[in-house]
Amino acid sequence: MAANIKDKEAFQRLNFLYQAAHCVLAQNPENTELARFYCFTQKTIAKRLVLRQDPSVKRTMCKRCCALLIPGVTSTVRQRKGSRRQRATLIRCLGCGQTKKFPNNPKHQLWVDQPEAQLENQLQPEASPSFKALTPKDKPDKCSTVAPVIQDAAS
């Protein structure tokens, strides 16, 4: 139970840093270094605590320089024709020049949005009738053969 509270506090801290980076750039678009510092701190905390961030958060941060990618302020967004005639969105960081490419497929669904990725939809091992954990007494011993024990009716 204490681990869940710890993770909750860590996610609240990550959320605060992400919102602070957005607010800094909204107030003064020239202040990209402070927003980059907030995003770098957020990325470092998530990596140190081994926390998975939502893909929508990861898509708005540059992997190379940790800048917050806001179209027109810190990044440019273009639509390009990709391989096999599929269009793609290209996001280019203005700080370092790193490019992200996202395919424009309306049928594509991220893994975290699929039903089998949700923990509450998965069966627990205790609840599954086909799963039975073997206890040490259930496991057969290779070395010894167990003779059947016959009990007297009198005893």
N, C-alpha and C positions, 0 to 999 in steps of 0.2 A: 504494500500500500504506500509505503514511503517513497518507493521508486517512482510511482505514478505522479506523486506531488512534485518530486524533483524534476521530472520531465516536463510537467505542466509549467513550472517556474522557468525552465529553460526555454520552452516554446514562447512563453510570454516575453521573455527577454529578446528572443529573436524577432518577434513581432514588433516590439518597441523599436529595435534598431532599424528594421525595414521601414517602419512608418517615419522614423526620425530622418532617414535618408531622403524619403519622399518630401517631407516638409522642408528640409534644407534646400532642396532643388526648386521647390515651388516658390519659396520666398526669394531666393537669389540663385538664378541659374548659373552664375559664374562660380559658385562655391562648390565645384565638383569634387575637390579634394576631401572635404569633410564628409560628403555623401559616400565617397569611395572608402574612407576610413570606416564608416558605419557598416558598410556592406562587407568589408574585409573582416571586421570584428565578428559580424554575424556568421560569415562562412567559417571562421576559425572556431567559434564556439560550437557550431553544428558538427564540424569535423571532429573536434576533441571529445564531444559527448556522444558521437555516433548517432546523430539524429537525422532522419530523412525529412527534407523539406519538400513542400508541395511543388509540382512541376511549374505551376504558374509563377511562383517566386523565383525558381531557378532560371526560367526563361527571361526574366527581366534583369538579370545580372550578367555581366561579362565574366567569362571564365578566366580570362587572361589578366585583366587589371582590376577586377572586382567593382567596376563602375555600375551604377544603376542605369539601365538602358531605357531612357524616356525618349520617344520619337520626337525629333526636331530640336531637342536640347542636348542630349548626350549620344544620340544614335540616329541613323537614317534607316528608313524602311523602304524596301523596293519589292515589287512583284516581278519574278523572272520565270521564264519557261525552263523547267528542269528536264531531267532525263525522262524518256518515254512520254513526252508531251504533257507531263504533269507540272502544273505551276507550283512555285514555291515562294515563300516569303523570306527575303534576305534581310537580316538586321545587322548593320555594321556599326561597331563602336567607334565613336569619333575620337576617343582617347588613345586607343592602341591600334585600331584598324582590324581587330578580330571580327570575323563574320560568322553569324549563326544562320542556319538554313532550316526552315520548317516547311514540310510539304503541305499543300493546300488540298487535303483529301477530306471531303465532308463525311465519308464513311469511317475515317480513322478515329479510334477511341483510345485514349491513353490507358495504360495498365491500371493506374489508380482509380480510374472511373469505371472499370469493369466490375461486375458483381462478384466474381471469384477472388478479387483482390481485397475485398472487405473482410475484416476479421470476424465480424458478427455473423457472416453468412457461412463460414467454414464450420464443419463439425468438430466438436471436441473429441479427443481420443476416448474419454470416459463414456460419452454419449453414444458412440458408434457401437452397434451390436456385433459387428463382424470383427471388432478389434478386442482381443483379450490378451492382457499382459500375463506372461508366465511368471509365476512366483518360484522361488528356489525349490519348494516342495513339489511343484508340478513338472519340473525338468527331470528327465530320466538321467540316471547316473550310468555312464558307460561301463564302469569297472565292476559294479556289483549288480547281481541279479537279486531281485526281491522275491522271496518265496511268499506265497499267500499265507496269511496268518489265519489259523483255524481256531476259533474259540469254542470252548466247551459250552454246552447248553446249561451245565450245572453252575458254572462260574458266573 
